[in-house]
């Protein structure tokens, strides 16, 4: 069994494997080009098509971005991320439709052994991260391996998400905890304060 196969299975693998290093170097080359040519819309769109596993329509990423593999991340339609999005995607990252991500967000699928001997030899494992539809992730959020964030939820700025977050909630903190359910106005439209009526957007 190859180290890549082990990575894809979510079991312990050696990240210093030459084939994996070459894949990460390829992703670095593509993202460097993207970051250097952000003003050229045509080239930028071509490059993100080469970087990611799949993309929906109307995807916008502010430069710079950083990824381990790139092809292990899929992004849905109507996506926006602000500056300095970092995705360590060996375990796979799935992002739904209508997702907004603030600046300086890290999505990490890789984990390292507490055993220093194995850690020094380059061993790690990777667990998938899934972000549902219509999720808003605030600036400076860290999402750790194996986490799923449910549809329509909001993650407050600066949070460290260590466990799954259900749908339709606002969660924040370190570690991230549910604060409240998403307000009906937040979920379904904007409340017109003048007459108390809800307008669907």
Secondary structure as GFF3:
##gff-version 3
##sequence-region A 1 201
A	DSSP	alpha_helix	3	9	.	.	.	ID=ss1
A	DSSP	beta_strand	13	14	.	.	.	ID=ss2
A	DSSP	alpha_helix	18	36	.	.	.	ID=ss3
A	DSSP	alpha_helix	41	51	.	.	.	ID=ss4
A	DSSP	beta_strand	54	55	.	.	.	ID=ss5
A	DSSP	beta_strand	59	61	.	.	.	ID=ss6
A	DSSP	beta_strand	65	67	.	.	.	ID=ss7
A	DSSP	beta_strand	73	75	.	.	.	ID=ss8
A	DSSP	beta_strand	79	81	.	.	.	ID=ss9
A	DSSP	beta_strand	85	88	.	.	.	ID=ss10
A	DSSP	beta_strand	93	95	.	.	.	ID=ss11
A	DSSP	beta_strand	100	101	.	.	.	ID=ss12
A	DSSP	beta_strand	106	108	.	.	.	ID=ss13
A	DSSP	beta_strand	110	112	.	.	.	ID=ss14
A	DSSP	alpha_helix	116	120	.	.	.	ID=ss15
A	DSSP	beta_strand	123	126	.	.	.	ID=ss16
A	DSSP	beta_strand	129	131	.	.	.	ID=ss17
A	DSSP	beta_strand	136	137	.	.	.	ID=ss18
A	DSSP	beta_strand	142	143	.	.	.	ID=ss19
A	DSSP	beta_strand	148	149	.	.	.	ID=ss20
A	DSSP	beta_strand	154	155	.	.	.	ID=ss21
A	DSSP	beta_strand	160	161	.	.	.	ID=ss22
A	DSSP	beta_strand	169	172	.	.	.	ID=ss23
A	DSSP	beta_strand	177	181	.	.	.	ID=ss24
A	DSSP	alpha_helix	184	188	.	.	.	ID=ss25
A	DSSP	beta_strand	190	191	.	.	.	ID=ss26
A	DSSP	beta_strand	198	199	.	.	.	ID=ss27
###
